Amino acid sequence: MAEPSLAEQLRAEASCPVCLELFQDPVSVPCGHNFCRGCIERCWESSRGSFCCPRCRNVAPERGLRPSRELGHVADIARGLLPGVPGTLCRRHREPLQLFCREERALLCLVCSRSRAHWLHRVVPAEEAAQEYKEQIQSCLQALKEEREKYLESQKSSGRRSLHLDKTRSEGQRMVWEFQELRRFLEEQERLLLVQLGDLDRAIGRAQDEALAKVSEELSQLDTLIWEMEGKFQQPPSHFLQDIRQLLDSCERMKFHPPAEISSDLERSLEDFVQRNILVRGTLRRCQDSLMFQLQEPANVTLDPSTAHPNLQLSEDGKEVRGQLVPRDVPDHPERFDFEPCVLARGGFASGRHFWEVEVGQGGVWALGVVRESARRRGPLSLTPKEGVWALEAFHSLTSPRANLRLHPPPRRLRVSLDYEGRRVAFFSAGDDIPILEYTRAAFNGERVLPWFKMGMGARLLEVTRSPRCEDRGVAGRFMSPLDWVGFGFSLRICP
């Protein structure tokens, strides 16, 4: 690259870094840099209490401008040596760049303007082009200044914050108020129930005290009668037999009838209170479920390929599982299911409330739920809560005896809810707060529990692969493949 000429060096030293023209009334700012007085005043006219150097960005404590007369003399000398030069010399022809091409928006020397490249272009004097562009830019700057001042004035006069900021804060205040009201309501209902329970407890206590007093009185009378009878036994036969009729009548009356601890009315009141509490607990549970599903984000559940049965194929994102008749060539290790076509999710949970949703196929064979981390994975499995599995299997519970929970029409999307501290696992139709199936008092035993999924009927895989294809009479023109037989004709997909 060629060294700059003396004229170019002189031009660079005598030019303002803002307007890039030779200095006009140059001044020096506190940091030592020089600018045209008009350029620096325009830069600082919108400053509010701080004055920043346009070149080094240092902030001056005050608006101090010191005239640079020597630099002004240098600029005048440069003008004398390079009369009419708005920029630098043409690098090709070493001629002053006095003209401007509107099409290419470039400075030209007189020789360049007469070249074939610019015959059809509009070429004007540089001073004329500079003035036009200055007016155009000045007009844009003025419009921006007016918009800025208008915005600042409107903000200052109205005192309003951002509409979105006000909306979020308003919603936050409303939410706090609603929850405070809900807490007050629940506390009031709790006090009401405790008062009713206290009244019932005192009534039962009084009834028991009365029953105890009556029993004590009867026991005292019975003790007296027994003592009198035992005294009669000591009399001679002649005296004893004289009062035999009275003695026999007394023996007939000598029966103990302990009263009931509480009356039937109190017992009914207690049973009504218990049933009402069951309804209250159910309502609170549904409210908790609804709030969790609406406010809490679903758990990020991803399938773990190291646990997947060889006949299960997982998607690359770990969100979908499909069955296949040909087993995959995968390492055989203790974490992998080797008999039941099952797969676990990564991570699992050891605390908190969580939920996730799964899309299930229609008419397939599947199961989903949670298992203890220590649950068996090798050989035939007993899929029951006793063995650490809490699941829903194609709308059947895994309890004994199995409960039929089939719904019409069956949902395509299911939600699994886990409350670890509450020892609860529940299954819902997506969008519904009433569970299809609910396990309570689940024995997690302090272990981590993992989302669990099962596809097809693993025990029949080899048997079915040897079965001939047969026509599915339920759908005309379609044949049932072995995949349909074992429930592999669809996938289970964890919803994002």
C-alpha positions in Angstrom: 0.0 0.0 0.0 1.4 3.4 -1.0 2.5 5.9 1.6 0.2 8.9 1.9 1.5 12.1 0.3 2.5 15.2 2.1 -0.7 16.9 0.9 -2.8 14.0 2.3 -0.9 14.1 5.6 -1.5 17.9 5.9 -5.1 17.4 5.0 -5.6 14.7 7.7 -3.9 16.8 10.4 -5.9 20.0 9.6 -9.3 18.2 9.3 -12.1 18.0 12.0 -12.8 14.3 13.0 -16.6 15.1 13.0 -17.2 16.7 9.6 -13.9 15.5 8.0 -13.4 19.0 6.5 -10.6 21.5 7.2 -11.1 23.1 10.6 -13.4 26.1 10.8 -12.8 28.0 14.1 -11.1 25.1 15.8 -11.4 24.6 19.5 -9.9 22.1 22.0 -11.9 20.1 24.5 -10.6 19.2 28.0 -9.2 15.8 26.8 -7.0 17.6 24.2 -8.7 16.7 21.0 -9.7 19.4 18.5 -13.0 20.0 16.6 -14.7 22.7 14.6 -16.6 24.9 17.1 -19.9 24.4 15.3 -19.4 20.6 15.2 -18.7 20.1 18.9 -21.5 22.5 19.9 -23.9 20.5 17.8 -22.7 17.2 19.4 -23.1 18.6 22.9 -26.4 20.5 22.5 -28.4 17.5 23.5 -26.2 16.5 26.4 -27.8 16.6 29.8 -25.1 17.3 32.4 -22.2 15.3 30.8 -20.0 16.2 27.8 -18.4 13.3 26.0 -15.5 13.7 23.5 -16.7 12.3 20.1 -13.2 10.8 19.5 -12.0 9.2 22.8 -15.4 9.1 24.6 -13.9 10.7 27.8 -16.5 12.7 29.7 -15.6 16.3 30.6 -16.9 17.6 33.9 -17.9 20.9 32.4 -18.6 22.4 28.9 -15.2 24.0 28.4 -13.9 25.0 24.9 -10.5 26.5 24.3 -9.8 28.2 21.0 -6.9 26.6 19.0 -5.6 29.6 17.0 -2.4 27.8 15.8 -4.5 25.0 14.4 -6.7 27.5 12.7 -3.6 29.0 11.0 -2.6 25.5 9.8 -6.0 24.9 8.3 -5.8 28.3 6.5 -2.4 27.3 5.1 -3.8 24.0 3.9 -6.6 25.8 2.1 -4.0 28.0 0.4 -2.0 25.1 -0.7 -5.1 23.0 -1.8 -7.6 25.5 -2.9 -11.1 24.1 -3.3 -10.2 20.6 -2.3 -13.0 19.0 -0.3 -11.2 15.7 0.2 -7.9 14.1 -0.7 -6.1 13.8 -4.0 -7.1 11.2 -6.6 -4.8 8.2 -6.0 -4.8 7.4 -9.7 -4.2 10.8 -11.3 -2.9 12.8 -8.3 -5.5 15.5 -9.1 -7.8 17.2 -6.6 -11.2 15.5 -6.0 -13.4 18.4 -6.9 -16.3 16.6 -8.5 -19.0 14.1 -7.3 -20.7 11.2 -9.1 -24.3 10.9 -8.0 -24.8 7.4 -9.3 -21.8 5.9 -7.6 -21.8 8.4 -4.7 -18.0 8.9 -5.1 -15.6 11.8 -5.4 -13.9 12.3 -8.8 -11.1 14.3 -10.2 -11.5 16.1 -13.5 -9.8 13.2 -15.4 -12.0 10.5 -13.8 -15.1 12.5 -14.7 -14.2 12.4 -18.4 -13.5 8.7 -18.5 -15.8 6.2 -20.2 -16.9 4.8 -16.8 -18.7 8.1 -16.0 -19.9 9.3 -19.4 -23.6 8.7 -18.6 -23.4 9.6 -14.9 -24.5 12.8 -13.3 -21.3 14.6 -12.2 -21.6 17.8 -10.1 -19.2 20.0 -8.2 -18.3 18.5 -4.8 -19.3 21.7 -3.0 -22.8 21.5 -4.6 -23.2 17.8 -3.7 -21.9 18.4 -0.2 -24.4 21.2 0.4 -27.3 19.1 -0.9 -26.4 16.1 1.3 -25.9 18.4 4.3 -29.4 19.8 3.8 -30.9 16.3 3.4 -29.1 15.0 6.5 -29.9 18.1 8.4 -33.6 17.6 7.6 -33.5 14.0 8.9 -31.7 15.1 12.0 -34.2 17.9 12.6 -37.1 15.4 12.2 -35.4 13.0 14.7 -34.8 15.8 17.2 -38.5 16.8 16.9 -39.6 13.2 17.5 -37.2 12.9 20.4 -38.4 16.1 22.0 -42.0 15.2 21.4 -41.5 11.9 23.1 -39.7 13.4 26.1 -42.3 16.1 26.6 -45.1 13.5 26.4 -43.4 11.3 29.0 -42.6 14.3 31.2 -46.2 15.7 31.0 -48.1 12.5 31.5 -45.7 10.8 33.8 -46.7 7.4 32.4 -44.4 4.4 32.3 -44.3 1.8 29.5 -47.8 0.4 28.9 -46.5 -3.2 29.1 -44.6 -2.5 32.3 -47.7 -1.0 33.9 -49.7 -4.0 32.7 -47.3 -6.6 34.2 -47.2 -4.7 37.5 -51.0 -4.4 37.6 -51.4 -8.1 36.9 -48.8 -8.8 39.7 -50.8 -6.8 42.2 -54.0 -8.4 41.2 -52.5 -11.8 41.5 -51.1 -11.0 45.0 -54.5 -9.8 46.0 -56.3 -12.8 44.6 -54.0 -15.2 46.4 -54.3 -13.2 49.7 -58.1 -13.4 49.4 -57.8 -17.2 48.7 -55.6 -17.7 51.7 -58.0 -15.7 53.9 -60.9 -17.7 52.6 -59.1 -21.0 53.2 -58.0 -20.0 56.7 -61.6 -19.0 57.5 -62.9 -22.3 56.2 -60.2 -24.1 58.2 -61.3 -22.2 61.4 -64.9 -23.1 60.7 -64.2 -26.8 60.2 -62.0 -26.8 63.4 -64.8 -25.1 65.4 -67.3 -27.7 64.1 -64.8 -30.5 64.9 -64.2 -29.0 68.3 -68.0 -28.8 69.0 -68.4 -32.4 67.9 -65.4 -33.5 70.0 -66.8 -31.8 73.1 -70.3 -33.3 72.5 -68.7 -36.8 72.2 -66.6 -36.1 75.4 -69.8 -35.1 77.3 -71.6 -38.2 76.0 -68.7 -40.4 77.1 -68.5 -38.7 80.5 -72.3 -39.3 81.0 -71.9 -42.9 79.9 -69.0 -43.4 82.3 -71.0 -41.8 85.2 -73.9 -44.1 84.5 -71.6 -47.1 84.3 -70.0 -46.2 87.6 -73.4 -45.9 89.2 -74.5 -49.3 87.9 -71.2 -50.9 89.0 -71.6 -49.5 92.5 -75.2 -50.9 92.8 -74.0 -54.2 91.4 -71.1 -54.3 93.9 -73.6 -53.6 96.8 -75.9 -56.4 95.6 -73.0 -58.8 95.3 -71.8 -57.9 98.8 -75.3 -58.5 100.2 -75.6 -61.8 98.4 -72.3 -63.0 99.7 -73.4 -62.1 103.2 -76.6 -64.2 102.8 -74.4 -67.2 102.0 -73.0 -67.2 105.5 -76.5 -67.6 107.2 -77.8 -71.0 108.4 -80.0 -72.9 105.9 -83.2 -72.1 107.7 -82.5 -68.3 107.6 -81.1 -68.4 104.1 -84.2 -70.2 102.7 -86.6 -67.8 104.4 -85.7 -65.0 102.0 -85.1 -67.3 99.0 -87.8 -65.7 96.9 -86.4 -62.2 97.4 -82.9 -63.5 96.7 -84.0 -65.1 93.4 -85.8 -61.9 92.3 -82.7 -59.9 93.1 -80.5 -62.3 91.1 -82.9 -61.8 88.1 -82.4 -58.0 88.4 -78.7 -58.4 88.8 -77.7 -57.8 85.1 -75.2 -55.3 83.8 -76.2 -53.1 80.8 -73.4 -50.8 79.8 -74.6 -47.8 77.8 -73.3 -46.9 74.4 -70.3 -44.6 74.4 -72.0 -42.1 72.1 -75.6 -41.8 70.8 -76.6 -42.8 67.3 -77.2 -39.1 66.5 -73.6 -38.2 67.5 -72.3 -41.1 65.5 -74.2 -39.9 62.4 -72.8 -36.4 62.9 -69.3 -37.7 63.2 -69.7 -39.8 60.0 -71.2 -36.8 58.2 -68.2 -34.7 59.2 -65.8 -37.3 58.0 -67.6 -37.6 54.6 -67.6 -33.8 54.3 -63.9 -33.6 55.0 -63.3 -36.2 52.3 -65.1 -33.9 49.8 -63.2 -30.9 51.1 -59.9 -32.8 50.6 -60.9 -33.8 47.1 -61.8 -30.2 46.2 -58.5 -28.9 47.5 -56.7 -31.6 45.6 -58.4 -30.7 42.4 -57.7 -27.1 43.0 -54.0 -27.9 43.5 -53.9 -30.0 40.4 -55.6 -27.3 38.3 -53.2 -24.6 39.5 -50.2 -26.8 38.9 -51.3 -27.7 35.4 -52.1 -24.0 34.6 -49.1 -22.3 36.2 -46.3 -24.9 36.4 -44.3 -25.8 33.4 -44.4 -29.5 32.4 -41.4 -31.5 33.4 -38.8 -32.0 30.7 -39.1 -35.8 30.3 -36.6 -37.4 27.8 -36.4 -41.1 27.2 -33.1 -42.9 28.2 -31.9 -45.2 25.3 -29.7 -47.2 27.7 -32.8 -48.6 29.4 -34.9 -49.3 26.2 -35.8 -52.9 25.3 -34.1 -54.0 22.1 -37.4 -54.1 20.3 -38.1 -50.4 21.0 -36.9 -47.6 18.8 -36.5 -44.1 20.2 -36.6 -40.9 18.2 -33.5 -38.7 18.1 -34.9 -36.1 20.4 -35.8 -38.8 23.0 -39.5 -37.9 23.0 -41.0 -40.8 21.0 -40.9 -44.6 21.2 -42.0 -47.1 18.7 -42.0 -50.9 18.6 -40.3 -53.0 16.0 -40.2 -56.8 15.4 -36.5 -57.0 14.6 -34.5 -56.3 17.8 -31.8 -53.7 17.6 -28.1 -54.7 18.2 -27.6 -52.9 21.5 -25.3 -53.5 24.5 -26.7 -55.8 27.1 -26.3 -54.4 30.6 -28.3 -54.4 33.9 -30.0 -51.1 33.2 -31.8 -52.3 30.1 -35.2 -54.1 30.1 -34.6 -57.5 28.5 -38.1 -59.1 28.6 -40.9 -56.5 28.9 -40.8 -53.8 26.1 -40.3 -50.9 28.5 -38.1 -47.8 28.6 -37.4 -45.2 31.4 -36.9 -41.5 31.3 -33.6 -39.8 32.3 -33.1 -38.2 35.7 -36.3 -38.9 37.6 -37.6 -37.1 40.7 -36.9 -37.4 44.4 -39.1 -34.5 45.6 -41.7 -32.0 44.5 -44.8 -32.0 42.3 -44.4 -32.7 38.6 -46.4 -33.6 35.5 -45.9 -34.5 31.9 -48.2 -35.3 29.0 -48.1 -38.3 26.6 -49.9 -38.9 23.2 -51.1 -42.5 23.0 -52.4 -44.4 20.0 -56.0 -45.6 19.7 -56.6 -49.3 20.3 -52.9 -50.1 21.1 -51.2 -51.9 23.9 -49.3 -49.6 26.2 -48.7 -48.5 29.8 -47.2 -45.5 31.4 -46.5 -44.2 34.9 -43.6 -44.1 37.3 -41.4 -46.8 38.9 -38.9 -46.8 41.7 -35.3 -46.6 40.5 -34.6 -50.0 42.1 -37.4 -51.8 40.3 -36.4 -55.0 38.4 -35.5 -54.7 34.7 -34.4 -58.2 33.9 -36.8 -61.1 33.1 -40.6 -61.2 33.6 -41.8 -58.3 35.8 -44.7 -58.1 38.2 -46.1 -54.7 37.2 -47.8 -53.8 40.5 -47.4 -51.1 43.2 -46.0 -53.8 45.5 -43.1 -54.1 43.1 -42.6 -50.4 42.8 -44.7 -49.7 39.6 -47.6 -47.2 39.6 -49.0 -47.1 36.1 -52.1 -47.0 33.9 -52.1 -49.8 31.3 -54.5 -49.2 28.4 -57.1 -47.9 30.8 -56.6 -50.6 33.4 -55.1 -50.1 36.8 -52.1 -52.3 37.9 -53.8 -53.1 41.2 -55.1 -56.5 42.2 -57.8 -57.1 41.1 -57.3 -54.9 38.1 -59.9 -52.1 37.7 -61.4 -51.4 34.3 -61.1 -47.7 33.6 -62.0 -47.5 29.9 -63.5 -44.2 28.8 -65.6 -43.4 25.8 -64.2 -42.0 23.7 -60.7 -42.7 24.9 -58.5 -39.6 25.0 -55.5 -39.4 22.7 -53.5 -37.4 25.2 -52.9 -38.3 28.9 -51.3 -36.4 31.7 -49.2 -38.1 34.5 -49.0 -36.2 37.8 -46.5 -37.0 40.6 -46.7 -35.6 44.1 -43.6 -37.1 45.7 -44.1 -35.7 49.3 -47.8 -36.4 49.0 -47.1 -40.1 47.9 -49.5 -39.7 45.1 -49.5 -40.7 41.4 -52.5 -39.7 39.3 -53.6 -39.9 35.6 -55.8 -37.4 33.8 -57.2 -36.8 30.4 -55.3 -33.7 29.1 -57.4 -30.6 30.0 -59.3 -32.4 32.8 -58.8 -32.0 36.5 -60.6 -35.1 37.6 -58.2 -38.1 37.6 -58.9 -41.3 35.6 -56.9 -43.2 38.1 -55.2 -42.2 41.4 -52.7 -44.0 43.6 -52.4 -42.7 47.1 -50.0 -43.6 49.9 -47.5 -44.8 47.3 -44.4 -46.4 48.9 -41.6 -44.5 47.3 -39.4 -45.5 50.2 -37.2 -42.3 49.8 -36.0 -43.6 46.4 -35.9 -41.6 43.1 -38.8 -42.4 40.9 -38.5 -42.5 37.1 -41.2 -41.9 34.3 -41.9 -45.4 32.8 -43.3 -46.4 29.5 -44.3 -49.8 28.0 -45.2 -50.7 24.4 -46.9 -53.8 23.1 -46.9 -57.3 24.7 -43.3 -58.4 25.1 -44.1 -61.9 26.2 -45.7 -62.6 22.8 -43.1 -61.2 20.5 -41.5 -64.4 19.3 -44.9 -66.2 19.1 -46.5 -63.5 17.1 -43.7 -63.1 14.6 -44.3 -66.6 13.4 -48.1 -66.0 13.0 -49.5 -65.7 9.5 -51.0 -62.4 8.3 -54.7 -62.3 8.7 -57.3 -59.8 7.5 -58.5 -57.2 9.9 -62.3 -57.4 9.5 -62.7 -54.1 11.5 -61.2 -52.1 8.6 -62.1 -53.1 5.1 -59.3 -53.7 2.7 -56.6 -53.6 5.3 -54.5 -56.5 6.6 -53.4 -56.8 10.3 -49.6 -56.9 10.4 -47.7 -58.6 13.3 -47.0 -55.1 14.6 -50.8 -54.6 15.2 -50.9 -58.0 17.0 -48.4 -56.9 19.6 -49.5 -53.3 19.9 -46.6 -51.8 17.9 -48.7 -50.1 15.2 -48.4 -46.7 16.8 -46.0 -44.7 19.0 -46.0 -43.1 22.4 -44.8 -39.5 22.3 -44.0 -37.2 25.2 -45.6 -33.8 24.5 -43.2 -30.8 24.6 
